[in-house]
Amino acid sequence: MIMVTGGAGFIGSAIVWRLNNLGKRDILIVDTPDHPQKEKNLASLTYQRLVSIEDFPQQLRGGEYDSAGVEAIIHQGAISSTVEQDWARLEKNNIQYTQDIIRWCVEHGVRCVYASSAATYGDGSQGYSDDHALFSRLQPLNLYGKSKLAVDEWALAEGYLEQVVGLRYFNVFGPNEYHKEGMRSVVAKKFEELQGSGVIELFKSYNPQYADGEFKRDFVYVMDAIEATLFFLHHPQANGVFNVGTGEARSWNDVARAMFAALGKEPNIRYIDMPPELRNQYQYFTQADITKLKNAGYAQTFTPLEDAITDYVQQYLVSGKHLGA
């Protein structure tokens, strides 16, 4: 059995979909489908059981799965909002929950792959290396990133990173993110804008090093993110924290132009003021250092941005299709 926490969510449901494609059906999903789009994420997936987020930690600690033949836990479940301000809530759901899973996996000889985040890198002034020795230098810009870094640091201090994998996903986009609403990728959000007005609005730059719309992110298609995740499921000799990104930063203008091209339209981009509350904590550049990922043996190429956006727009966003539907 493979357990996937957050299995009704974005990356989690994509992982279940891919496991199904690989012939894996003995899957336990941990999630609470509290959104119609999360229910649709699950509709075409094959799995054995669905366990609620509320019940699972108690069941795990209570020994319910000790003899269940669990092969791996792929832990995607978390509060993923970058604007969450309730630290006690993040501490319970993102830190303690993950710690419980890591401990249980190590104690029971079960493969553990958990989701960290590129939000741990903050403004990027300390670079984007996933070298464990650099953890203490990082200063996340939000509490979500702080909670993810806290787990990485704890796992390192306790020696767990010699036996488990944490994945720092960069800007993942793709099908099955519909339920994320304000936390959806820029591609998903701007698609609605483009369809409605024919215009894509991007923030003006407040950093003299970047022209309007030229700040950059490491955008990674969800199809690539899940392949990297499953690589670690099947390569237990590779452990520690790894970046999951393309290693190539691309601009918001590149994203917008690719979206217009996917719909056969001429670019129509408008630059608007950035909200004052964002200006002092805005990331103008992110780019994964994937040297460590490659050295671990991951040789698959990442989908070029334009190809990924074309696939997402034409195959999913236009119709609102979910993976497997």
LUMPAKOL-951210 format. One record per atom (N, C-alpha, C, CB): z, x, y. Coordinates in steps of 0.2 Angstrom, whole numbers, padded with zeros to 4 digits, always signed. Each point is the difference from the previous one (the first is absolute). Glycine has a CB too. Layout:
ZXY/...
This chain:
+0000+0004-0006/+0000-0004+0006/+0000+0004+0006/+0006-0009-0006/-0010+0007+0011/+0000+0003+0007/+0003-0005+0005/-0010+0008-0003/+0015-0006+0007/+0003-0004+0005/-0004+0002+0007/+0011-0001-0007/-0013-0004+0010/-0002+0001+0007/+0004-0004+0005/-0012+0002-0004/+0016+0001+0008/+0004-0003+0005/-0005-0001+0006/+0011+0004-0004/-0010-0010+0008/-0005-0002+0005/-0006-0001-0003/+0006+0007+0008/-0007-0010-0014/-0006-0001-0004/-0004-0006+0003/+0005+0005-0010/-0002-0009+0014/-0004-0005+0003/-0002+0002+0007/+0006-0009-0006/-0004+0015+0008/-0002+0002+0007/-0007+0004+0000/+0012+0001+0003/-0013+0003+0002/-0006+0003+0001/-0002+0005-0005/+0002-0002+0012/+0001+0008-0011/-0002+0005-0005/+0003-0001-0007/+0000+0008+0009/+0005-0012-0009/+0003-0002-0007/-0005-0004-0004/+0012+0001+0005/-0014-0006-0002/-0005-0005-0004/-0007+0004-0001/+0006-0010+0005/-0008+0015-0001/-0006+0004-0001/+0002+0004-0006/-0004+0000+0012/+0010+0003-0013/+0001+0004-0006/+0000-0004-0006/+0007+0007+0007/-0004-0013-0007/+0000-0005-0006/-0007-0001-0002/+0011-0005+0003/-0015+0003+0002/-0008-0001-0001/-0003+0006-0003/+0000-0008+0010/+0001+0014-0008/-0003+0005-0003/+0003+0002-0007/-0002+0005+0011/+0008-0006-0012/+0003+0000-0007/-0003-0005-0005/+0011+0004+0005/-0012-0010-0002/-0004-0005-0004/-0007+0003-0002/+0007-0009+0005/-0010+0012+0000/-0007+0002-0002/+0000+0006-0005/-0003-0003+0012/+0009+0006-0012/+0000+0006-0005/+0003-0003-0007/+0002+0008+0010/-0001-0014-0010/+0002-0003-0007/+0007-0001+0000/-0010+0005-0005/+0014-0004+0010/+0007-0001+0000/+0002-0007+0002/+0002+0012+0002/+0002-0015-0007/+0002-0007+0001/+0007-0001+0000/-0010-0004-0005/+0014+0009+0002/+0007-0001-0001/+0003+0003+0007/-0001+0001-0013/+0001-0006+0018/+0003+0002+0006/+0005-0005+0003/-0011+0005+0002/+0016-0002+0000/+0006-0004+0003/-0001+0001+0008/+0008+0001-0010/-0009-0007+0013/-0001+0001+0008/+0007-0002+0003/-0012-0003-0001/+0014+0007+0005/+0006-0002+0004/-0002-0002+0007/+0008+0008-0007/-0007-0014+0009/-0002-0002+0007/+0002-0008+0001/-0009+0009+0000/+0009-0011+0006/+0001-0007+0002/-0006-0002+0003/+0013+0001+0001/-0017-0005-0004/-0006-0002+0003/+0001-0006+0006/-0006+0003-0011/+0009+0000+0016/+0002-0005+0005/-0005-0001+0006/+0012+0004-0002/-0018-0003+0000/-0006-0001+0005/-0006-0002-0004/+0004+0009+0008/-0007-0014-0006/-0006-0003-0004/-0005+0006-0002/+0001-0011+0006/-0002+0016-0001/-0005+0005-0002/+0003+0005-0005/-0004-0001+0012/+0010+0001-0013/+0003+0004-0005/-0001-0003-0007/+0009+0005+0008/-0008-0012-0008/-0002-0004-0006/-0007+0001-0002/+0009-0008+0003/-0013+0008+0002/-0008+0002-0002/-0001+0007-0002/-0003-0009+0009/+0007+0013-0007/+0000+0007-0002/+0001+0000-0008/+0004+0005+0011/+0001-0009-0013/+0002+0000-0007/-0005-0004-0004/+0012+0001+0003/-0016-0006+0000/-0003-0005-0004/-0005+0002-0005/+0001-0006+0010/-0004+0012-0009/-0005+0003-0005/+0003+0006-0004/-0009-0005+0008/+0015+0006-0007/+0003+0006-0004/+0003-0002-0007/+0002+0005+0011/-0002-0001-0015/+0003-0001-0007/+0007+0004+0000/-0012-0002-0006/+0017-0001+0004/+0007+0003+0000/+0004-0004-0005/-0001+0005+0012/+0006-0002-0014/+0005-0003-0005/+0005-0004+0003/-0002+0009-0007/+0005-0006+0013/+0006-0004+0003/+0000+0001+0007/+0006+0001-0010/-0003-0005+0014/+0001+0000+0007/+0007-0001+0001/-0011-0004+0003/+0014+0010+0000/+0008+0000+0001/+0001+0000+0008/+0002+0006-0011/+0002-0010+0013/+0001+0000+0008/+0004+0006+0002/+0001-0012-0001/-0003+0014+0007/+0003+0006+0003/+0008-0001+0000/-0010+0001+0008/+0013-0007-0007/+0007-0001+0000/+0003+0002-0007/-0002-0009+0009/-0001+0007-0014/+0003+0001-0007/-0001+0007-0003/-0002-0012-0001/-0004+0015+0003/-0001+0006-0003/+0005+0006+0000/-0012-0003+0002/+0015+0004+0004/+0004+0006+0000/+0007-0001-0004/-0004+0002+0012/+0006-0008-0012/+0006-0002-0004/-0002+0001-0008/+0004-0008+0009/-0010+0005-0010/-0002+0001-0007/-0001+0007-0002/-0006-0011+0001/+0004+0015+0003/-0001+0007-0002/+0007+0004-0001/-0011+0000+0007/+0015-0002-0002/+0007+0003+0000/+0004-0002-0006/+0000+0001+0012/-0002-0008-0014/+0004-0003-0006/-0003+0002-0007/+0002-0009+0008/-0007+0013-0008/-0002+0003-0006/-0005-0005-0004/+0010+0005-0001/-0013-0010+0005/-0005-0004-0004/-0006+0003-0002/+0004-0009+0007/-0006+0014-0004/-0006+0004-0002/+0001+0006-0003/-0005-0005+0010/+0011+0007-0012/+0001+0006-0003/-0003+0001-0007/+0011+0000+0005/-0013-0005-0008/-0003+0000-0007/-0007-0003+0000/+0011+0001-0005/-0014-0002+0011/-0006-0004+0001/-0006+0004-0001/+0006-0007+0008/-0006+0013-0010/-0006+0004-0001/-0004+0001+0007/+0000-0004-0012/+0004+0005+0017/-0003+0001+0007/-0004+0007+0000/+0009-0008+0006/-0015+0008-0005/-0004+0007+0001/+0001+0003+0007/-0008-0005-0009/+0008+0000+0014/+0000+0003+0007/+0002-0006+0005/-0009+0009-0003/+0012-0007+0008/+0001-0004+0006/-0004+0002+0006/+0011-0003-0004/-0016-0001+0006/-0004+0002+0006/+0003-0004+0006/-0011+0003-0006/+0015+0000+0010/+0005-0003+0005/-0004-0001+0007/+0010+0004-0006/-0013-0010+0007/-0003-0001+0006/+0004-0005+0005/-0011+0002-0006/+0016-0005+0003/+0004-0005+0004/+0004+0003+0005/+0000-0007-0010/-0001+0004+0016/+0004+0003+0006/-0001-0005+0006/-0001+0012-0004/+0005-0012+0009/-0001-0003+0007/-0005+0005+0003/+0012-0006+0001/-0018+0004+0000/-0005+0005+0003/-0001-0001+0007/-0005+0000-0011/+0008-0004+0015/-0001-0001+0007/+0003+0006+0004/+0001-0012-0002/-0006+0015+0006/+0002+0005+0004/+0004-0002+0006/-0010+0006-0004/+0011-0012+0005/+0004-0003+0006/+0007-0003-0002/-0011-0002+0006/+0012+0003-0013/+0007-0003-0002/+0005+0004+0003/-0005-0003-0011/+0010+0000+0014/+0006+0003+0004/+0007-0001-0004/-0007-0002+0011/+0007-0002-0016/+0006-0001-0004/+0001+0006-0005/-0001-0012+0001/+0005+0017+0001/+0001+0006-0004/+0003-0001-0007/+0000+0007+0011/+0005-0012-0011/+0004-0002-0006/-0005-0003-0005/+0010-0002+0007/-0015-0002-0004/-0005-0003-0005/-0004+0006-0003/+0000-0011+0007/-0003+0015-0003/-0004+0006-0002/+0004+0004-0005/-0006+0000+0011/+0012+0001-0010/+0004+0005-0004/+0001-0003-0007/+0006+0004+0010/-0005-0011-0010/+0001-0003-0007/-0007-0001-0003/+0009-0007+0004/-0014+0005-0001/-0007-0001-0003/-0004+0006-0001/+0001-0011+0005/-0001+0016-0001/-0004+0005+0000/+0003+0007-0003/-0006-0005+0010/+0013+0005-0008/+0003+0006-0003/+0004-0001-0006/+0001+0004+0012/+0004-0008-0012/+0004-0001-0006/-0004-0003-0006/+0010-0002+0007/-0015-0002-0006/-0004-0003-0005/-0004+0005-0003/-0001-0010+0006/-0002+0015-0002/-0004+0005-0003/+0004+0005-0004/-0008-0001+0010/+0014+0003-0007/+0005+0004-0003/+0002-0002-0007/+0004+0004+0011/-0003-0011-0012/+0002-0003-0006/-0006+0001-0005/+0007-0008+0006/-0013+0007-0004/-0006+0000-0004/-0001+0008-0003/-0005-0010+0006/+0006+0014-0001/-0001+0007-0002/+0005+0003-0005/-0005+0002+0011/+0012-0004-0010/+0005+0002-0004/-0001-0003-0007/+0008+0000+0009/-0010-0006-0009/-0001-0004-0007/-0006+0004-0004/+0004-0011+0005/-0009+0012-0001/-0006+0003-0003/+0002+0007-0003/-0008-0006+0007/+0011+0010-0003/+0002+0007-0003/+0005-0001-0006/-0002+0005+0012/+0007-0009-0011/+0005-0001-0006/-0004-0002-0006/+0009-0003+0008/-0014-0001-0008/-0003-0003-0005/-0007+0003-0002/+0006-0011+0003/-0007+0017+0000/-0007+0003-0002/-0006-0004+0002/+0006+0006-0009/-0006-0010+0014/-0005-0004+0002/-0004+0003+0006/+0006-0010-0005/-0013+0010+0005/-0003+0003+0005/+0001-0004+0007/-0009+0004-0008/+0010-0001+0013/+0001-0004+0006/-0004+0003+0006/+0012-0002-0003/-0016-0003+0006/-0005+0002+0005/+0002-0005+0006/-0009+0004-0007/+0012-0001+0012/+0003-0005+0006/-0004+0001+0006/+0011+0000-0005/-0012-0005+0009/-0003+0000+0007/+0004+0003+0005/-0007-0010-0003/+0005+0016+0006/+0003+0002+0006/-0005-0002+0005/+0006+0010-0005/-0007-0006+0011/-0004-0002+0005/-0002+0005+0005/+0005-0011-0001/-0011+0011+0004/-0002+0005+0005/+0004-0001+0007/-0011+0001-0005/+0015-0007+0005/+0004-0001+0006/+0006+0005+0000/-0003-0013-0001/+0004+0016-0004/+0005+0005+0000/-0001+0006+0005/+0002-0003-0012/-0009+0004+0013/-0002+0006+0004/+0001-0002+0008/-0008+0003-0009/+0010-0009+0011/+0001-0001+0007/-0006+0001+0004/+0012+0003-0002/-0011+0001+0008/-0006+0001+0004/-0005+0006-0002/+0008-0004+0009/-0006+0007-0015/-0005+0005-0003/+0002+0007+0003/-0009-0009-0001/+0013+0009+0006/+0002+0007+0003/+0002+0005-0005/+0003-0006+0010/-0001+0004-0016/+0002+0005-0005/-0005+0000-0006/+0012-0002+0003/-0018+0000-0001/-0005+0000-0005/+0000-0005-0005/-0001+0012+0002/-0004-0012-0007/+0000-0005-0005/+0000+0003-0007/-0006-0007+0008/+0010+0012-0009/+0001+0003-0006/+0005-0003-0004/-0004+0011+0005/+0003-0012-0012/+0005-0003-0004/+0004+0005-0004/-0008-0009-0002/+0008+0015+0005/+0005+0005-0003/+0007-0002+0001/-0008+0009+0003/+0012-0009-0009/+0007-0002+0000/+0004+0004+0005/-0002-0003-0012/+0000+0009+0013/+0005+0004+0005/-0001-0003+0007/-0002+0010-0007/-0003-0014+0009/+0000-0002+0007/+0003-0007+0001/-0011+0007+0000/+0014-0010-0005/+0002-0007+0001/+0005+0000+0006/-0001-0002-0013/+0006+0007+0013/+0005-0001+0005/-0003+0001+0007/+0008+0005-0008/-0014-0003+0009/-0003+0000+0007/-0003-0006+0003/-0002+0012-0003/+0001-0017-0002/-0003-0006+0002/+0004-0005+0004/-0007+0002-0010/+0004-0005+0014/+0003-0005+0005/-0004-0006+0000/+0006+0009+0007/-0005-0014-0011/-0004-0006+0000/+0001-0004+0006/+0001-0001-0012/-0006-0003+0014/+0000-0004+0007/+0003-0007-0001/-0010+0007+0003/+0011-0009-0009/+0003-0006-0001/+0005+0000-0006/-0011-0006+0005/+0015+0000-0006/+0005+0000-0005/-0003-0001-0007/+0007-0005+0008/-0013+0002-0008/-0004+0000-0007/-0001+0007-0002/-0005-0011+0003/+0002+0015+0001/-0001+0007-0002/+0006+0004-0001/-0010+0000+0007/+0015-0001-0004/+0007+0003-0001/+0003-0002-0007/+0002+0000+0013/-0003-0006-0015/+0002-0002-0006/-0004+0003-0006/+0004-0011+0005/-0010+0012-0004/-0004+0003-0005/+0001+0008-0001/-0009-0008+0003/+0010+0011+0003/+0002+0007+0000/+0007+0001-0003/-0007+0002+0010/+0012-0007-0009/+0006+0001-0003/+0000+0000-0007/+0005-0006+0009/-0009+0002-0012/-0001+0001-0008/-0003+0006-0002/-0002-0012+0000/-0003+0015+0004/-0003+0006-0002/+0005+0006+0000/-0011-0004+0004/+0015+0004+0001/+0005+0005+0001/+0006-0001-0005/-0003+0000+0012/+0005-0006-0014/+0005-0001-0005/-0003+0003-0007/+0005-0010+0007/-0011+0008-0008/-0003+0001-0007/-0001+0008+0000/-0006-0011-0001/+0005+0014+0006/-0001+0008+0000/+0007+0003-0001/-0010-0001+0008/+0015-0002-0004/+0007+0003-0001/+0003-0001-0007/+0001-0002+0013/-0003-0003-0016/+0003-0002-0006/-0004+0003-0006/+0005-0010+0005/-0010+0013-0004/-0004+0003-0005/-0005-0004-0003/+0009+0007-0002/-0010-0013+0004/-0004-0005-0003/-0008+0001+0001/+0009-0008+0001/-0010+0012+0004/-0007+0001+0001/-0003+0005-0005/+0002-0002+0012/+0002+0004-0016/-0003+0004-0006/-0002-0004-0005/+0007+0009+0003/-0006-0016-0003/-0001-0004-0005/-0004-0007+0002/+0010+0005-0006/-0010-0006+0012/-0003-0006+0003/-0005+0001+0005/+0010-0006-0003/-0014+0001+0005/-0005+0001+0005/+0001-0005+0006/-0008+0005-0009/+0007-0002+0015/+0000-0004+0006/-0007+0001+0003/+0013+0000+0002/-0016-0006+0000/-0006+0001+0003/+0000-0003+0008/-0005-0002-0012/+0003+0007+0016/+0000-0002+0007/-0007-0002+0002/+0008+0009+0002/-0009-0016-0003/-0007-0003+0002/-0001+0000+0007/+0001-0007-0010/-0007+0009+0012/-0002+0000+0007/-0002-0007+0002/-0003+0012+0000/-0003-0013+0004/-0001-0007+0002/-0005-0003-0005/+0001+0004+0012/+0002-0008-0017/-0003-0003-0005/-0003-0007+0002/+0007+0006-0008/-0013-0007+0007/-0003-0007+0001/-0004-0002-0006/+0000+0003+0013/-0001-0010-0013/-0004-0003-0005/+0002-0006-0002/-0002+0011-0004/-0001-0014-0001/+0001-0007-0003/+0007-0001-0002/-0012-0001-0003/+0015-0005+0003/+0007-0002-0002/+0005+0002+0006/-0004+0001-0012/+0002+0000+0018/+0005+0001+0005/+0000-0006+0005/-0002+0012-0001/-0001-0017-0001/+0000-0006+0004/+0007-0003+0002/-0011-0003-0005/+0016+0004+0001/+0006-0003+0001/+0004+0004+0005/+0000-0004-0011/-0002+0010+0013/+0004+0005+0004/+0000-0002+0007/-0002+0009-0008/-0002-0014+0010/-0001-0003+0007/+0000+0006+0005/+0006-0010-0004/+0000+0011+0008/+0000+0005+0005/+0000+0007-0002/+0006-0008+0007/-0005+0009-0013/+0000+0007-0003/-0006+0001-0004/+0012-0001-0001/-0017-0003+0001/-0006+0001-0003/-0004+0006+0003/-0001-0012-0002/-0004+0015-0001/-0003+0006+0003/-0004-0002+0006/-0001+0005-0012/-0001-0001+0016/-0004-0001+0005/-0007-0003-0002/+0005+0009+0007/-0008-0007-0013/-0006-0003-0002/+0001-0008-0001/-0003+0011-0005/+0008-0013+0002/+0001-0007-0001/+0001-0004+0006/+0005+0003-0011/-0001+0000+0015/+0002-0004+0007/-0006+0000+0004/+0012+0004-0001/-0016+0001+0002/-0006+0001+0004/-0005-0004-0003/+0003+0011+0004/-0004-0013-0010/-0005-0004-0003/+0001-0007+0003/+0000+0007-0011/+0006-0010+0011/+0001-0006+0003/-0003+0000+0007/+0010-0002-0008/-0008+0007+0012/-0002+0000+0007/-0007+0000+0001/+0011+0006+0002/-0014-0002-0006/-0008+0001+0000/-0003-0006-0002/+0001+0012-0003/+0001-0016-0002/-0003-0006-0002/+0001-0005+0005/+0002+0003-0012/+0004-0003+0016/+0001-0005+0005/-0004+0001+0006/+0011-0001-0005/-0010+0007+0008/-0003+0001+0007/-0006+0004+0000/+0011-0001+0004/-0012+0005-0010/-0006+0005+0000/+0002+0006+0003/-0008-0009+0000/+0014+0010+0002/+0003+0006+0004/+0006+0003-0004/-0004-0004+0011/+0004+0011-0011/+0006+0003-0003/+0004+0003+0006/-0006+0002-0012/+0012-0003+0013/+0004+0003+0005/+0004+0005-0003/+0001-0011+0006/-0001+0017-0003/+0004+0006-0002/+0004+0002+0006/-0009+0004-0008/+0015-0001+0007/+0004+0002+0005/-0003+0006+0004/+0010-0003-0006/-0009+0003+0013/-0001+0006+0004/+0004+0005-0002/-0004-0007+0010/+0002+0013-0008/+0004+0006-0002/+0005+0002+0006/-0010+0004-0007/+0016-0002+0005/+0005+0002+0005/+0002+0007-0001/+0004-0012+0001/-0009+0016-0005/+0001+0007-0001/-0006+0003+0002/+0007-0002-0010/-0007+0007+0015/-0006+0003+0003/-0004+0004-0005/+0006+0001+0010/-0003+0000-0016/-0004+0004-0005/-0005-0005-0004/+0010+0008-0001/-0009-0014+0002/-0004-0005-0004/-0004-0005+0005/+0008+0001-0010/-0014-0002+0009/-0004-0005+0004/+0002-0007-0003/-0009+0008+0002/+0007-0013+0001/+0002-0007-0002/-0003-0001-0007/+0000-0004+0012/+0004+0002-0017/-0002-0002-0007/-0002+0006-0004/-0005-0010+0005/+0007+0016-0002/-0001+0006-0004/+0006+0003-0003/-0009+0002+0007/+0014-0005-0007/+0006+0002-0004/-0001-0001-0007/+0008-0003+0009/-0006+0007-0014/-0002+0000-0007/+0005-0001-0005/-0008+0007+0004/+0006-0010-0009/+0005-0001-0006/-0004+0002-0006/+0006-0010+0005/-0002+0011-0010/-0002+0002-0007/-0001-0007-0004/+0005+0012+0000/-0010-0015+0000/-0001-0007-0003/-0002+0001-0007/-0004-0005+0011/+0007+0002-0016/-0001+0001-0007/-0001-0007-0003/+0006+0010+0000/-0012-0011-0003/-0001-0006-0004/+0005-0002-0005/-0013+0001+0003/+0015-0007-0004/+0005-0001-0005/-0003+0002-0007/+0004-0010+0007/-0010+0009-0008/-0003+0002-0007/+0002+0008-0001/-0010-0009+0001/+0009+0013+0004/+0002+0007-0001/+0008+0001-0001/-0011+0003+0007/+0014-0007-0003/+0008+0001+0000/+0002-0002-0007/+0001-0003+0012/-0004-0002-0015/+0003-0002-0007/-0002+0005-0005/+0000-0012+0003/-0006+0015-0002/-0002+0005-0005/+0004+0006+0000/-0012-0003+0001/+0014+0005+0005/+0005+0006+0001/+0007-0002-0003/-0006+0004+0010/+0008-0010-0009/+0006-0002-0003/+0000+0000-0008/+0002-0007+0010/-0007+0005-0013/+0000-0001-0007/-0002+0007-0003/-0004-0011+0001/+0002+0016+0003/-0001+0007-0002/+0007+0003-0002/-0010+0001+0007/+0015-0003-0003/+0007+0003-0001/+0003-0004-0006/+0001+0003+0012/-0003-0009-0013/+0003-0004-0006/-0002+0004-0006/-0001-0011+0006/-0005+0014-0006/-0003+0003-0006/+0001+0007+0000/-0008-0009-0001/+0011+0012+0006/+0001+0007+0000/+0007+0002+0001/-0012+0002+0004/+0017-0003-0009/+0007+0001+0001/+0002+0007+0002/+0001-0010-0008/-0005+0015+0007/+0002+0006+0002/+0000+0001+0008/-0005+0004-0011/+0001-0008+0014/+0000+0000+0008/+0005-0004+0003/-0012+0002-0001/+0017+0001+0004/+0006-0003+0003/+0001+0002+0007/+0005-0001-0011/-0001-0003+0015/+0001+0002+0007/-0003-0005+0005/+0000+0012-0003/+0000-0011+0009/-0003-0004+0005/-0007+0002+0002/+0011-0002+0005/-0016-0002-0005/-0007+0001+0001/-0003-0004+0006/-0001+0004-0012/-0003-0002+0016/-0004-0004+0005/-0005-0003-0004/+0003+0007+0010/-0005-0013-0008/-0006-0004-0002/-0004-0002+0006/+0006-0004-0011/-0011+0008+0012/-0004-0001+0006/-0007+0003-0002/+0010-0001+0008/-0015+0000-0004/-0006+0003-0001/+0000+0008+0003/-0005-0011+0001/+0009+0013+0003/+0000+0006+0003/-0004+0001+0006/+0002+0004-0011/-0005-0010+0013/-0005+0000+0006/+0002-0005+0004/-0009+0004-0007/+0011-0003+0013/+0002-0005+0006/-0007-0003+0003/+0011+0006+0002/-0011-0012-0001/-0005-0004+0003/+0002-0004+0005/-0006+0000-0011/+0002-0001+0016/+0002-0004+0006/+0000-0007+0000/-0004+0009+0006/+0007-0013-0002/+0000-0007+0000/-0007-0002+0002/+0012-0001+0003/-0015+0005+0001/-0007-0002+0002/-0005+0001-0006/+0002+0004+0011/-0001+0001-0016/-0003+0000-0006/+0001-0006-0004/+0001+0012+0000/+0005-0015+0000/+0002-0006-0004/-0004-0006+0003/+0011+0005-0003/-0011-0005+0009/-0003-0006+0003/-0008+0000-0001/+0009+0000+0009/-0012+0006-0008/-0007+0000-0001/-0002-0001-0007/+0000+0008+0009/+0004-0006-0014/-0001-0001-0007/+0000-0008-0001/+0004+0012-0003/+0001-0015+0006/+0000-0007-0001/-0006-0004+0003/+0013+0001+0000/-0015+0001+0005/-0006-0004+0003/-0006+0002-0004/+0005+0001+0011/-0005+0005-0014/-0006+0002-0004/+0000-0004-0006/+0000+0011+0005/+0006-0012-0008/+0001-0004-0006/-0003-0007+0000/+0010+0007-0003/-0009-0010+0009/-0003-0007+0002/-0006+0000+0003/+0012-0003+0001/-0016+0009+0000/-0006+0000+0003/+0000-0002+0007/-0005-0003-0011/+0010+0005+0015/+0001-0001+0007/+0000+0006+0004/+0006-0011-0003/-0008+0010+0009/+0000+0006+0005/+0008+0001+0002/-0012-0002+0004/+0014+0008-0003/+0007+0001+0002/+0002-0004+0007/+0000+0011-0007/+0005-0014+0007/+0003-0003+0006/+0007+0001+0001/-0009-0009+0000/+0011+0015+0003/+0007+0002+0000/+0003+0000+0007/-0002+0007-0010/+0008-0010+0010/+0003-0001+0007/+0007+0003-0001/-0006-0011+0003/+0008+0015+0003/+0006+0004+0000/+0005-0004+0004/-0006+0011-0002/+0012-0012-0001/+0005-0004+0003/+0007+0005+0001/-0005-0011-0004/+0009+0008+0009/+0006+0004+0001/+0005+0000-0007/-0001-0003+0013/+0004+0008-0014/+0005+0001-0005/+0006-0003+0002/-0005+0010-0005/+0009-0014+0001/+0006-0003+0002/+0005+0006+0002/-0002-0010-0007/+0006+0009+0012/+0004+0006+0003/+0005+0002-0006/-0001-0005+0012/+0003+0000-0016/+0005+0002-0005/-0003+0005-0005/+0006-0011+0002/-0012+0011-0003/-0003+0004-0005/-0002+0007+0003/-0005-0010-0006/+0004+0011+0012/-0003+0006+0003/+0004+0006-0002/-0004-0007+0009/+0011+0007-0009/+0003+0006-0001/+0001+0002-0008/+0006-0003+0011/-0008-0002-0015/+0001+0001-0007/-0006+0000-0004/+0012-0004+0001/-0018+0004+0003/-0006-0001-0004/-0003+0006-0003/-0003-0009+0008/+0001+0009-0014/-0003+0006-0004/-0008+0000+0002/+0009-0001-0009/-0011+0007+0012/-0006+0001+0002/-0005+0003-0005/+0004+0001+0012/+0000+0002-0017/-0004+0004-0005/+0004+0000-0006/-0006+0007+0009/+0003-0009-0015/+0003+0002-0007/-0005+0002-0004/+0009-0009+0002/-0007+0014-0006/-0005+0003-0005/+0004+0003-0006/-0009+0002+0009/+0008-0005-0015/+0004+0002-0005/-0003+0007-0002/+0002-0011-0004/+0003+0016+0002/-0001+0006-0003/+0000-0001-0007/+0005+0007+0009/-0011-0007-0013/+0000-0002-0007/-0001+0006-0004/-0005-0011+0003/+0007+0017-0001/+0000+0006-0004/+0004-0001-0006/-0002+0007+0010/+0008-0009-0009/+0004-0001-0006/-0002-0005-0005/+0009+0003+0007/-0012-0008-0005/-0003-0005-0004/-0006+0003-0004/+0003-0009+0008/-0007+0013-0005/-0006+0003-0004/+0003+0005-0005/-0007-0002+0010/+0012+0006-0008/+0003+0005-0004/+0003-0003-0006/+0002+0007+0010/+0000-0014-0009/+0003-0003-0006/-0005-0002-0005/+0009-0004+0007/-0015+0005-0005/-0006-0002-0005/-0004-0006+0002/+0007+0005-0009/-0005-0008+0015/-0004-0006+0001/-0007+0002+0004/+0011-0007+0001/-0016+0005-0005/-0007+0003+0002/-0004-0006+0003/+0001+0010-0008/+0001-0016+0007/-0004-0005+0002/-0002+0000+0008/+0005-0007-0010/-0011+0005+0012/-0001+0000+0007/+0001-0007+0003/-0009+0008-0002/+0011-0008+0008/+0002-0006+0004/-0006-0003+0003/+0011+0005+0002/-0011-0012-0002/-0006-0003+0002/-0001+0001+0008/+0002-0009-0009/-0008+0011+0011/-0001+0001+0007/+0002-0007+0004/-0009+0009-0002/+0011-0008+0008/+0003-0005+0004/-0005-0006+0001/+0007+0008+0006/-0014-0006-0004/-0005-0005+0001/-0001-0004-0007/-0005+0007+0009/+0005-0004-0014/-0002-0003-0007/+0006-0005-0002/-0007+0010-0003/+0013-0007+0005/+0006-0004-0002/+0001-0007+0004/+0006+0011-0003/-0008-0010+0010/+0000-0006+0004/-0005-0005-0001/+0005+0007+0009/-0011-0004-0011/-0006-0005-0002/+0002-0004-0006/-0008+0008+0004/+0011-0004-0009/+0002-0004-0006/+0006-0005+0001/-0003+0010-0006/+0008-0008+0010/+0005-0005+0002/-0002-0006+0004/+0007+0010+0000/-0011-0009+0005/-0003-0005+0004/-0005-0005-0004/+0001+0008+0010/-0005-0005-0013/-0006-0004-0004/+0003-0003-0006/-0009+0007+0005/+0013-0004-0009/+0002-0002-0006/+0006-0005+0000/-0005+0010-0005/+0009-0009+0010/+0007-0003+0000/+0001-0004+0007/+0004+0009-0008/-0004-0006+0013/+0002-0003+0006/-0004-0006+0002/+0004+0011+0004/-0011-0010-0005/-0004-0006+0002/+0001-0006-0004/-0009+0008+0003/+0011-0007-0009/+0002-0006-0004/+0007-0001-0001/-0011+0002-0006/+0015+0002+0008/+0007+0000-0001/+0002+0001-0008/+0001-0008+0010/-0005+0011-0013/+0001+0002-0007/+0006+0004-0002/-0012-0002-0001/+0015+0001-0005/+0005+0005-0002/-0002+0004-0006/+0009-0009+0004/-0006+0014-0005/-0002+0004-0006/+0001-0004-0007/+0004+0010+0007/-0009-0010-0010/-0001-0003-0007/-0002-0007+0000/+0009+0007-0003/-0010-0010+0009/-0002-0007+0001/-0007-0001-0001/+0009-0002+0008/
